[in-house]
Amino acid sequence: MIECPSCNYQNHTGIADCRCCGRKMQRQVKQNPTASSVYPVEYAIQRPLERPRMAIFDLDDTLFSTHVREKAARRAGLITGEPYPSKNRSYPQGVSKFLEFFDSPERFRSAPLIEGALDYVNGLTSQGYVIAYLTARRGKRTDETIQHLKSSGFPVFETDTREPLVFLMPKKQKSTTYKTNVIRKLQQHYEVQYFFDDQLANRQVGLREGIIGVYDL
């Protein structure tokens, strides 16, 4: 735990901003251990360092409902047919035009929370879990997405190199391919125990990568 120097709130290690007052948290600099405190090699081999526990969450239709955005897109004539993920839908002005509208900060900021999602995520945080967010939104919306998460009350964690654990798709590709690659990278540093996604194909990715707790929140 790291104590906030402004309000003395005890924050989870790795959190970007104080959960109480919002102050940017400063990382504690670790000192090199003295020779007398270093365990023998045999001890380290027998007792490997534990990786932090992690839970990964999709955003749209997992933490935030998309029905308001979908309704607005239909009203604007950008989409017709059945709701996602049905294939019986069309984009009269093209997919790019639809995504530009649907994924705009103005639209996703209007999205209501899925009932119970905020309490659930914060409950995992209180149990010591590091939270990561993995969405197929386009990468150019990263900064706005991070600010929206924070303003909605969700914790945003950072890596040791101060990179937010918020992942958006950097280029056009299959969602399953993108999420597979990110999960594998995270598993190198964290014990990923939970993966939440509304799409079956993405949940199957989590199962294939050996995550035990795979759910549609």
LONUZA-230791 format. One record per atom (N, C-alpha, C, CB): residue in one letter; x, y, z. Coordinates in steps of 0.2 Angstrom, whole numbers, plus 5000, padded with zeros to 4 digits. Glycine has a CB too. Example, Ala and Ser with C-alpha at 12.3 -4.5 7.8 and 13.67 -1.06 7.14 Angstrom:
// residues 2
A506649725039A506249785039A506649845039A505749785045S506449895035S506849955036S506450005039S507049975029
// end
This chain:
// residues 217
M500449945000M500050005000M500450065000M499550005006I500250124997I500650184997I500150235000I500850204989E500450275004E500050325008E500050395004E500350345015C499550425003C499450484999C499750545004C498750504997P500250585001P500550635006P500050695007P501150665002S499550695003S499050755005S498550735010S498750774998C498250675009C497650655013C497750595017C497050645009N498350565017N498550505020N498150445019N498550525028Y497750445014Y497350385012Y497850335009Y496850405006Q497750265011Q498150215010Q497950185003Q498150155015N498350194998N498150174991N498450114989N498350234986H498150074985H498450014982H499050024978H497949974978T499649984979T500249994975T500049994968T500749944977G500350044964G500250044957G499650094954G500149974954I499250114959I498750164957I499050224955I498250174963A498650254949A498950314946A498750374950A498650324939D498150384953D497950444957D497650424963D497450484953C497750464968C497450444975C496650434974C497550504980R496450384977R495750364977R495250414981R495550294978C495650444986C495250494990C495250564988C495550484997C495850594986C495850664985C496050674977C496350694989G496250624974G496450634967G497150654965G495950674964R497550664970R498250684969R498650634965R498550694976K499050654960K499450604957K499950574962K499850644951M499950504962M500450474966M501150464964M500150404968Q501550474969Q502250474967Q502550404969Q502750524971R502950374964R503150304965R503650304970R503350274959Q503650254975Q504250244980Q504850214976Q503950204986V505450244977V506050224974V506250164979V506550274973K506350104976K506650054980K507450054980K506449984976Q507650044986Q508350044987Q508649974986Q508550064994N509249974983N509649904982N509649874989N510249914979P509549804989P509549774996P510349764998P509249704995T510449755004T511049745007T511249675006T511149765014A511949655006A512149585005A511749545010A512849585006S511749565016S511449525021S510749505021S511549555028S510349545016S509649535015S509449495009S509249605015V509949485005V509849444999V509849365000V510449454994Y509249334998Y509249264999Y509649224995Y508449244998P509849164997P510249124992P509849104986P510449054996V510249084981V509949074974V509449014975V510449054969E509648964979E509148904980E508548924983E509548854985Y508548974988Y507848994991Y507449034986Y508049054996A507749074981A507349104976A507049054971A507749154972I507349004970I507148944965I506548914968I507748904963Q506648894975Q506148854978Q505448904979Q506348824984R505548964980R505049004982R505049064977R505049034989P504749054971P504749104966P504349164968P504549084959L504549224966L504149284967L503449284965L504549354964E503049304969E502349304967E502149364962E501849304973R501849344957R501549404952R500949434955R501449374945P500849494954P500249524957P499649494953P500249604955R499049484957R498449464954R498149514950R497949434959M497849494944M497549544939M496849524937M498049554933A496449574936A495749564933A495749604927A495149574937I495549584921I495549624915I494749634913I495949584909F494649694911F493949704909F493849744902F493649754914D493449714898D493249754892D492849814894D492749704887L492649864890L492349924892L491549924889L492649984889D491549924883D490849934880D490449864881D490849954873D489849874884D489349824886D489649774891D489149784879T490149794894T490449754900T490449804906T491149734899L490749864906L490649914911L490249964909L491349944912F490149984903F489750034901F489250014896F490150094898S488550034896S488050014892S488150054885S487350014895T488050024879T488050054873T487350074870T488450014868H486850064874H486150064870H486050144869H485650044875V486250194873V486150264871V486550284865V486350304877R487150254864R487650274858R487350234852R488350244859E487050174853E486750144847E486150174845E486650064849K485750204849K485150234848K485250304844K484750254854A485750334846A485950394843A486250384836A486550434847A486650334835A486950314828A486350294824A487450254829R485850264826R485250244822R484850304820R484850194825R484850354825R484450414823R484850454818R484350454830A485450454818A485850494813A485950454807A486550504816G485650394806G485650364800G486250324798G485450404794L486650314803L487350284802L487350204803L487850314808I486750174805I486750104806I485950084805I487050084813T485850024802T485249994802T485249924803T484950014795G484749894804G484749814806G484749804813G485349784802E484949744815E484849714822E485449744826E484849644822P485449744832P485949764836P486549714836P485749764844Y487149744837Y487749714837Y487749654843Y488349754839P487949594841P488449574836P488149544830P488949534839S487449554829S487149524823S487449544817S486449544823K487549494812K487749514805K487249544801K488049454802N486649544803N486049574799N486049654801N485449544801R486549684799R486549764801R487049794795R486849774808S486849854794S487249884788S487449954790S486849884782Y487849984787Y488150054788Y488050094782Y488850054791P487550134782P487350174776P487850224773P486750204776Q488250244778Q488750294777Q489450264778Q488750354781G489550204779G490150164779G490350154787G490750204776V490750104788V490950084795V491350134798V491350014794S491850164794S492250214797S491850274800S492750244792K491350294796K490950354798K490550334804K490450374792F490350274805F489950254811F490450254817F489650174809L491050224816L491450214822L491650284824L492050174820E491750334819E491950404821E491450434826E492050444815F490850414824F490250444828F490250404835F489650444824F490150334834F490050294840F490550294845F489950224837D491250304843D491750304848D492050374849D492350264845S491650424848S491850494849S491750504857S491450544845P492250544860P492150554867P491550574869P492750604869E491250624865E490550644867E490050584868E490250694861R490150534864R489650484864R489750434870R489650444857F490450414871F490550364876F490450394883F491250334875R490550464883R490450494890R489750494892R490750564890S489250484887S488550484888S488350414890S488150504882A488750364890A488550294891A488450284898A489150244888P487850254900P487750234907P488150174909P487050224909L488350174916L488650114919L488250054919L488950134926I488549994917I488149934919I488049924926I488549874916E487449904928E487249904935E487749854939E486549884936G488049884944G488449844949G489149844946G488249774949A489349864940A490049864938A490549894942A490049884930L490349964944L490850004947L491049964954L490650074948D490549944958D490649914964D491049854964D489949904968Y490849814958Y491249754957Y491949764956Y490949714951V492149814952V492849824950V493249854957V492949874945N492849894960N493249924966N493249874972N492849984969G492749824972G492849764976G493449724975G492249724976L493649714969L494249674967L494849714969L494249654960T494849784968T495349824970T495549814977T495249894968S494949814981S495049814989S495349744991S494349824992Q495249694987Q495549634988Q496249624986Q495149574985G496549674983G497249674981G497349664973G497549624984Y496849664969Y496949644962Y497149714959Y496249624959V497549704954V497749754949V497249754943V498449754946I496949804941I496449804936I496749834929I495849854938A496549794924A496749824917A496149824913A497349774914Y496149874908Y495549874904Y495849864897Y495249954904L495449824893L495649794886L495049804882L495849724887T495049854877T494449864873T494649874866T494149934875A494149864861A494349864854A494249934852A493849814850R494149984856R494050054854R494750074850R493950104860R494750124846R495350144842R495750174847R495150184836G496450164846G496950194850G496950264851G497650174847K496750304846K496750374846K496250404852K496550404840R495850364855R495450384860R495650364867R494750354859T496350344867T496650324874T496550374879T497350304873D496750434878D496850484883D496050504886D497150544881E495650504881E494950524883E494650464887E494550534877T494750404885T494550344888T494750344895T494750284884I495450354896I495750354903I495350404908I496450364903Q495250464905Q494950514909Q494250494911Q494950584905H493950464906H493250444907H493150394912H492850424901L493650344912L493650294918L493750324924L494250244916K494250374925K494350404931K493750444934K494950454931S493450484929S492950524931S492250484933S492750574925S492250424930S491750374932S491850334939S491650324926G492450344941G492550314948G492950244947G491950304951F493150234941F493550164941F494350184942F493450134933P494650134945P495350144947P495750134940P495550094952V496250174939V496750164934V497450154936V496750224929F497650094935F498350074937F498850084932F498349994939E499450084934E500050094930E500550044930E500350164931T500950034925T501549984926T502150024929T501749964919D502649984930D503250014934D503550064930D503749964935T503350074923T503650124919T503150184918T503850094912R502650184922R502150234922R501650234916R502450304923E501550174913E501150164907E500450144910E501350114902P499850174908P499250154911P499050084908P498750204909L498750044913L498549984911L497849984907L498449934917V497850024902V497250034898V497450024891V496950114899F497149974888F497349954881F496849964876F497649884881L496950004871L496550014865L496849994859L496250094864M496449974854M496749944848M497149994844M496149914843P497849984843P498250034839P498150034832P498950024841K497849984829K497749974821K497149934820K498449954818K496949934814K496349894812K496549824812K496049914805Q496249774816Q496449704816Q495849674819Q497049694819K495849604819K495349564822K495349574830K495349494821S494749584833S494749594840S495049534844S494049604843T494949474842T495249414845T495949414845T494949354842T496249434839T496949434838T497349484843T497149454831Y497049544843Y497249604847Y497249584855Y496849664846K496649554857K496649544864K497049484866K495849524866T497149434861T497649384863T498349404864T497649334857N498549454860N499249474861N499349514867N499449524855V498849554869V498849594875V498849554881V498249644875I498449504881I498349454887I499049424888I497749404886R499349394883R499949364883R500549404886R500149334876K500549474884K501049514887K500849534894K500949584883L500249534896L500149544903L500249484908L499349564904Q500149424905Q500349364909Q501049354910Q500049304905Q501449394907Q502249394908Q502349424915Q502549424903H501949474917H502049514923H501549504928H502149584921Y500949474927Y500449474932Y500149404931Y499849524930E499849384937E499449324937E498649344935E499449284944V498549334929V497849354927V497349304929V497849364919Q496949314934Q496449274936Q495749284933Q496449274944Y495549344931Y494949354929Y494949394922Y494449394934F494449374917F494449414911F493649424910F494749374905F493449484909F492749494908F492649534901F492449544913D492149504897D492049524890D491349504888D492649504885D491049544884D490349534882D490249484876D489949594881Q490849484873Q490849444866Q491149374868Q491249474861L490749324865L490949254866L491649234863L490449204863A491749264857A492349254854A492949274858A492449284847N492849334861N493449364865N493449324872N493249434867R492949294875R492949254881R493349184879R492249244883Q493249164873Q493549104871Q494349114871Q493349074865V494549174869V495249194869V495549184876V495349264867G495149214881G495349204888G495449134890G494849244892L494949094889L495049024890L495648994887L494348984889R495749004881R496248974877R496948994881R496248994870E496949054883E497549074886E497649054894E497649154886G497249014896G497248984903G497049024908G497948974904I496649074907I496249114912I495749074915I496049184910I495649064922I495149024925I494549054925I495348994932G494549114927G493849154928G493749194922G493949204934V493349174917V493149204911V492349214911V493349174905Y492149284911Y491449294912Y491249354908Y491349314920D490549354907D490149414904D489849444910D489649394899L490149504912L489949534918L489249554918L490349594920
// end
